[in-house]
């Protein structure tokens, strides 16, 4: 059963949660957790699941029976760990290992969790239930000399 919620229905669940400085990743994950909890039809997820015997990598959120995982990458605008050299390399190794072990990994940014939670839930729906998601206009498109694409498929 797929439940369709408006973006505005989920935005209040992403309201800022305050915490200690440097705990932004955990706060962002908590916002995403609250949004997931609001959706009873996509229950059955785990947090911080260690998915491989080879490395001590853990998924932020996962549905083991579907081999679907969600990673929340914050700090993209503030030079956080996910966009710095060593952490980026580790993230690539983690996602490659997950794919080799049959996992599908969705990656969401802080902008997705805070500004487009409905889209995040629709993408999860597509993997769990096969429901179609609409083509959406990207939140951010880098300017280039090439003609801009407009709407891009997900």
C-alpha positions in Angstrom: 0.0 0.0 0.0 1.5 3.3 -1.1 0.5 6.4 0.9 0.8 9.7 -1.0 1.7 12.7 1.2 2.2 16.2 0.1 5.7 17.7 0.6 4.2 20.1 3.1 3.0 17.1 5.2 6.6 16.0 5.7 8.3 19.3 5.9 7.3 19.9 9.5 8.9 16.6 10.4 12.2 18.0 9.2 12.1 21.0 11.4 15.5 21.7 12.8 16.5 19.6 15.8 19.1 21.4 17.9 22.1 19.7 19.4 25.7 20.2 20.2 28.1 21.7 17.7 29.6 19.0 15.4 26.6 16.7 15.7 25.0 17.7 12.4 25.2 14.3 10.8 23.3 12.7 13.7 20.7 15.5 13.7 20.2 15.1 10.0 19.7 11.4 10.4 17.2 12.1 13.2 15.2 14.3 10.9 15.1 11.6 8.3 14.2 9.0 10.9 11.2 11.1 12.0 10.1 11.4 8.4 10.4 7.6 7.9 8.5 6.9 11.2 5.6 9.0 9.9 5.2 6.6 7.0 3.8 3.4 8.4 3.9 1.7 4.9 7.7 1.9 4.7 8.3 0.5 8.2 10.7 -2.4 8.9 13.9 -0.5 8.4 17.0 -0.8 10.5 19.4 1.9 11.6 23.2 1.5 11.5 23.1 -2.0 10.0 26.5 -3.6 9.5 26.0 -5.1 6.1 29.3 -6.9 5.4 31.6 -9.3 7.1 34.5 -7.8 5.1 34.5 -4.3 6.6 32.9 -2.5 9.5 30.7 -0.4 7.2 27.2 0.5 8.4 24.2 1.9 6.5 22.3 4.9 8.0 19.0 3.2 7.2 18.3 -0.1 5.5 15.6 -2.6 4.6 17.4 -6.0 4.7 14.6 -8.0 3.2 14.7 -5.8 0.1 18.5 -5.2 0.2 17.8 -1.4 0.0 19.8 1.1 2.0 19.7 4.9 2.4 22.7 7.0 3.2 22.4 10.6 4.4 25.3 12.8 3.3 25.4 16.1 5.1 27.9 18.9 5.1 28.0 19.2 1.3 28.0 23.0 1.5 30.3 23.3 4.6 33.1 21.0 3.4 31.8 18.2 5.7 33.3 14.7 5.8 31.5 13.3 2.8 33.1 15.8 0.4 36.6 15.6 1.8 39.3 13.2 0.4 39.6 10.3 2.9 35.9 10.2 3.8 34.9 10.4 0.1 37.2 7.5 -0.7 35.7 5.5 2.2 32.2 6.3 1.1 33.1 5.0 -2.5 34.5 1.8 -1.0 31.4 1.3 1.1 29.0 1.8 -1.8 31.0 -0.4 -4.1 31.1 -3.2 -1.6 27.4 -2.8 -1.0 26.7 -3.1 -4.7 29.0 -6.2 -5.0 26.9 -7.8 -2.2 23.6 -7.1 -4.0 22.5 -3.9 -2.2 20.9 -0.9 -3.8 21.9 2.3 -2.1 20.0 5.6 -2.3 22.0 8.7 -1.2 20.3 11.8 0.1 21.8 15.1 0.9 20.9 17.5 3.6 19.0 19.5 1.0 16.9 16.5 0.2 16.1 15.7 3.8 15.3 19.3 4.8 13.7 20.7 1.6 12.4 17.7 -0.4 11.5 14.9 2.1 8.5 13.8 -0.1 10.9 13.1 -3.0 13.0 10.9 -0.6 10.0 8.9 0.4 8.8 8.5 -3.2 12.2 7.1 -4.2 12.1 4.6 -1.3 8.5 3.7 -2.4 9.8 3.0 -5.9 12.3 0.5 -4.7 10.1 -1.1 -2.0 6.8 -1.2 -3.9 7.6 -0.5 -7.5 5.5 2.7 -7.6 6.4 5.2 -10.2 7.9 8.5 -9.2 7.5 11.6 -11.3 10.2 13.4 -13.2 11.2 16.4 -11.1 13.1 19.5 -11.6 16.5 19.3 -9.9 17.0 21.4 -6.8 20.3 22.6 -8.1 21.8 22.5 -11.6 25.3 23.7 -12.1 25.7 26.4 -14.7 27.6 25.4 -17.8 28.2 26.6 -21.3 26.1 23.7 -22.6 22.3 24.1 -23.0 20.6 23.3 -19.7 18.6 20.1 -19.7 15.6 21.3 -17.7 13.8 18.4 -16.1 16.0 15.3 -15.5 14.7 11.8 -14.9 15.7 10.2 -11.6 
